[in-house]
Amino acid sequence: MAASPTDVFCDRLRALVDIDSPSEGREQEAVAELIGTWLAPIGCTQQWVHEPDNPARSLIVTLPGDGGPAIALLGHPDTVFAAGTTARWSFTRAGDLCTGPGVADMKGGLVLAAMAVERLAAVPERPFSELRLLICADEEVRLRAPAAAAHARGAAAALVFECGRRNGDLVSARKGALWRTLHLHGRPAHAGADTALGRSAVSALAHEILRIEGLVEGRPDMTSVVTTVTAGDSANTVPGEARATIDIRSGVAADLEHAHAELERPSPYEGVRAEVSDRGTWPPMPVAEGLVRIALDHARDLGLDIGTELSGGVSDGCWTGAGGIPTLDGLGPVGGDDHTEAEWIEVATFERRLELVVRLIRSICGGRMRPTA
């Protein structure tokens, strides 16, 4: 008896999860290469793309069609888990739950995307010019758009296979993010004998924390959090150095522009110099109303009681959305507890979510959405 699509999915997921693929490591290429091996027999071509400043390459797997628009499918092969993780914690399936490093973020989504490509390759007429599966390296740590994102240009839509939310919802929009490190350079001095000679970087930082976290006032979509603080050298010295990392997010691009300008303001603290280092800025992913409507129509027809939501996390869909390509995310299997050793996906609705993706692509190609320039 032939294996069910769910069983095939789980077998393939096991193969991917049991490959250690930490960010900034070449091991993640093995994940992409295995997916390319699955899709080669159906006529897919492969192209490796070098990513500046990163050791791992991205892979573009392309299925040619018979005409119509191009569709981009996006995922990433890296996880937050270090090399050697799978030796003590590997893929496990218990009924409808699968666990293991990266099952939700986002190897489950990669398998689903590959199986959707296979399903669409088998139809008598392929209603697209190309299906382009972009397996983008180092998403978890990258500070910029992947070079692979250029291969999404001209697509009618970009479908991103991060996991579905815990309740099955798709991700219709994402906040952008601005990550910075603030360095304050004061003047150290003996805390008792030479107090007046010192200039406390910690005192300046205390004021800056209140100012930075107060940037959200009047901006309901924005969050501004000082996430780590380090300062001082000894218990009896006026601290001359202090450092803080900053995480600011919003779905409104103007909020991020405002925050950037505020962080670049000169230091107002006498004797304390401020320096801001850039740890990356990701744009918001805007809502593609037409794409959302089509997806929810199909979900309802398939008996999936789901909606959409805004996510505070970023994904490579931020880059395609900001580039003007209608983008929808959260199309992977339902899952949660990403980035922890409790990470899981639930596969009871896998076959319907696979069918949802296939129907969505057919609808886009059937003219319910116009291609982008």
Residue pairs with C-beta under 8 A, 6 or more apart in sequence:
3 11
4 351
5 115
5 350
5 351
5 354
6 347
6 350
6 351
8 115
9 108
9 111
9 112
9 115
9 347
9 350
9 354
10 93
10 98
10 347
12 38
12 111
12 114
12 115
13 91
13 98
13 103
13 107
13 108
13 111
14 91
14 93
14 100
15 34
16 31
16 34
16 35
16 77
16 102
16 107
16 110
16 111
17 86
17 90
17 91
17 100
17 101
17 102
17 103
17 107
18 86
18 90
18 91
18 100
19 27
19 30
19 31
19 34
19 86
20 27
20 81
20 82
20 83
20 84
20 85
20 86
20 101
21 27
21 28
21 30
21 31
21 77
21 78
21 79
21 102
22 28
22 78
22 79
22 80
22 81
22 82
22 83
23 78
23 79
23 80
23 138
23 139
23 140
23 141
24 54
24 55
24 56
24 78
24 138
24 141
25 55
25 56
25 78
25 83
26 55
26 56
27 83
28 56
28 77
28 78
28 137
28 138
29 56
29 57
29 59
29 77
29 137
31 77
31 107
31 110
31 135
32 58
32 59
32 77
32 135
32 137
33 59
35 59
35 61
35 110
35 111
35 114
35 133
35 135
36 44
36 46
36 59
36 61
38 114
38 118
39 61
39 63
39 114
39 117
39 118
39 133
40 46
42 63
42 117
42 118
42 121
42 122
43 63
43 64
43 121
44 61
44 62
44 63
44 117
44 121
44 133
45 61
45 62
45 64
46 59
46 60
46 61
46 62
47 59
47 60
47 62
47 151
48 57
48 58
48 59
48 60
49 57
49 58
49 59
49 60
49 146
49 147
49 148
49 151
50 57
50 147
51 57
51 58
51 137
51 138
51 142
51 146
51 147
51 148
52 144
52 147
53 143
53 144
54 137
54 138
54 142
56 78
56 137
56 138
57 137
58 134
58 135
58 136
58 137
58 146
58 147
58 148
59 135
59 148
60 132
60 133
60 134
60 135
60 148
60 151
61 117
61 132
61 133
61 135
62 130
62 131
62 132
62 133
63 117
63 120
63 121
63 126
63 130
63 131
63 133
64 126
64 129
64 130
65 126
65 127
65 128
65 129
65 130
65 131
66 125
66 126
66 127
66 128
67 127
67 128
67 129
68 127
68 128
68 129
68 365
69 128
69 129
69 155
69 156
69 157
69 364
69 365
69 371
70 128
70 129
70 130
70 131
70 132
70 154
70 155
70 156
70 371
71 128
71 130
71 131
71 132
71 155
71 156
71 157
71 158
71 159
71 361
71 364
71 365
72 132
72 134
72 151
72 152
72 155
72 157
72 158
72 159
72 320
72 325
73 113
73 116
73 117
73 131
73 132
73 133
73 134
73 158
73 159
73 160
73 161
74 133
74 134
74 136
74 152
74 158
74 159
74 160
74 161
74 315
74 316
74 317
74 320
75 106
75 109
75 110
75 113
75 133
75 134
75 135
75 136
75 160
75 161
75 162
75 332
76 106
76 135
76 136
76 137
76 138
76 139
76 140
76 316
77 107
77 110
77 135
77 137
78 137
78 138
78 139
78 140
78 141
79 101
79 102
79 105
79 107
79 140
80 105
80 140
80 339
81 101
81 102
85 101
86 100
86 101
89 100
89 101
89 341
90 100
90 101
91 98
91 99
91 100
91 103
92 98
92 99
92 100
93 347
96 346
96 347
96 348
97 344
97 345
97 346
97 347
98 108
98 344
98 345
98 346
98 347
99 342
99 343
99 344
100 343
101 341
101 343
102 343
103 335
103 343
103 344
103 345
104 163
104 332
104 333
104 335
104 336
104 337
104 338
104 343
104 344
104 345
105 162
105 163
105 335
105 338
105 339
105 343
106 161
106 162
106 163
106 332
108 163
108 332
108 333
108 335
108 345
109 160
109 161
109 162
109 163
109 331
109 332
109 333
110 135
110 161
112 161
112 331
112 332
112 333
112 350
112 353
112 354
112 357
113 133
113 159
113 161
113 331
113 332
113 357
114 133
115 354
116 354
116 357
116 358
116 361
117 131
117 133
119 354
119 358
120 126
120 128
120 131
120 358
120 361
120 362
127 362
127 365
127 366
128 361
128 365
131 361
132 151
132 152
132 155
134 146
134 148
134 149
134 151
134 152
134 316
135 148
136 146
136 148
136 149
136 316
137 146
137 148
138 146
139 146
139 315
139 316
142 280
143 278
143 279
143 280
144 280
145 316
145 319
146 316
146 319
149 316
149 319
149 320
149 323
152 158
152 320
152 323
152 325
153 323
153 325
154 371
154 372
154 373
155 320
155 325
155 371
155 372
156 326
156 364
156 365
156 369
156 370
156 371
156 372
157 288
157 291
157 325
157 326
157 327
157 328
157 364
157 369
158 317
158 320
158 321
158 325
158 326
158 327
158 328
159 327
159 328
159 331
159 357
159 360
159 361
160 171
160 315
160 316
160 317
160 320
160 327
160 328
160 329
160 330
160 331
161 331
161 332
162 171
162 315
162 317
162 329
162 330
162 331
162 332
163 330
163 332
163 333
163 334
163 335
163 336
163 338
163 345
164 170
164 306
164 330
164 331
164 332
164 333
164 334
164 335
164 353
165 171
165 309
165 311
165 330
165 334
165 336
166 334
166 335
166 336
167 306
167 334
168 304
168 305
168 306
168 334
168 349
169 306
169 307
169 308
169 309
169 330
170 292
170 295
170 296
170 299
170 306
170 307
170 308
170 309
170 328
170 329
170 330
170 331
171 308
171 309
171 310
171 311
171 315
171 317
171 328
171 329
171 330
172 287
172 288
172 292
172 308
172 309
172 310
172 328
172 329
173 251
173 284
173 285
173 286
173 287
173 308
173 310
173 311
174 251
174 284
174 285
174 310
174 311
174 312
174 313
174 314
174 315
174 317
174 318
174 321
174 329
175 221
175 223
175 249
175 250
175 251
175 284
175 310
175 311
175 312
175 313
175 314
176 249
176 250
176 251
176 253
176 256
176 281
176 282
176 283
176 284
176 285
176 314
176 318
176 322
177 247
177 248
177 249
177 256
177 280
177 281
177 282
177 314
178 246
178 248
178 249
178 256
178 259
178 260
178 280
178 281
179 245
179 246
179 247
179 248
179 278
179 279
179 280
179 281
180 245
180 246
180 248
180 263
180 276
180 277
180 278
180 279
181 243
181 244
181 245
181 246
181 276
181 277
181 279
182 205
182 208
182 212
182 243
182 244
182 245
182 246
182 263
182 274
182 275
182 276
183 241
183 242
183 243
183 274
183 275
183 276
183 277
184 201
184 204
184 205
184 208
184 241
184 242
184 243
184 267
184 269
184 272
184 273
184 274
184 275
185 201
185 240
185 241
185 272
185 273
185 274
185 275
186 198
186 199
186 200
186 201
186 204
186 238
186 239
186 240
186 241
186 242
186 269
186 271
186 272
186 273
187 197
187 198
187 199
187 238
187 240
187 271
188 198
188 233
188 237
188 238
188 239
188 240
188 241
189 195
189 196
189 197
189 198
189 237
189 238
189 240
190 198
190 236
190 237
190 238
191 198
191 236
191 237
191 238
192 236
194 238
195 238
197 238
198 237
198 238
198 240
199 238
199 240
199 269
199 270
199 271
199 272
200 238
200 239
200 272
201 231
201 239
201 240
201 241
201 242
201 272
202 231
202 232
202 239
202 242
203 269
204 242
204 267
204 269
204 272
204 274
205 229
205 231
205 242
205 244
207 269
208 244
208 274
209 226
209 229
209 244
211 262
212 224
212 226
212 246
212 248
212 262
212 263
213 224
213 225
213 226
214 224
215 222
215 224
215 248
215 258
215 259
215 262
216 222
216 223
216 224
219 250
219 252
219 255
219 258
221 250
221 251
221 252
221 255
222 248
222 249
222 250
222 252
222 255
222 259
223 247
223 248
223 249
223 250
223 312
224 246
224 247
224 248
224 259
225 246
225 247
225 248
226 244
226 245
226 246
227 244
227 245
227 246
227 247
228 244
228 245
229 242
229 243
229 244
230 242
230 243
230 244
231 239
231 241
231 242
231 243
232 239
232 241
232 242
233 239
233 240
233 241
245 279
246 263
248 255
248 256
248 259
249 312
250 256
250 259
250 284
251 284
251 286
251 310
252 284
253 283
253 284
256 281
256 283
256 284
260 281
263 276
264 276
266 274
267 273
267 274
282 314
282 318
282 319
283 318
283 319
283 321
283 322
284 318
284 321
284 322
285 314
285 315
285 317
285 318
285 320
285 321
285 322
285 327
285 329
286 321
286 322
288 321
288 326
288 327
288 328
290 326
290 368
290 369
291 326
291 327
291 328
291 360
291 364
291 369
292 308
292 328
294 360
294 363
294 364
294 368
294 369
295 308
295 328
295 356
295 360
296 306
296 307
296 308
298 356
298 359
298 360
298 363
299 306
299 356
301 359
302 352
302 355
302 356
302 359
303 352
304 349
304 352
304 353
304 356
308 330
311 329
311 330
315 329
317 327
317 328
317 329
320 327
321 327
324 372
324 373
325 372
326 369
326 372
328 360
331 353
331 356
331 357
332 345
332 353
333 345
333 346
333 347
333 349
333 350
333 353
334 345
334 346
334 349
334 353
335 343
335 344
335 345
335 346
336 343
336 344
337 343
337 344
363 369
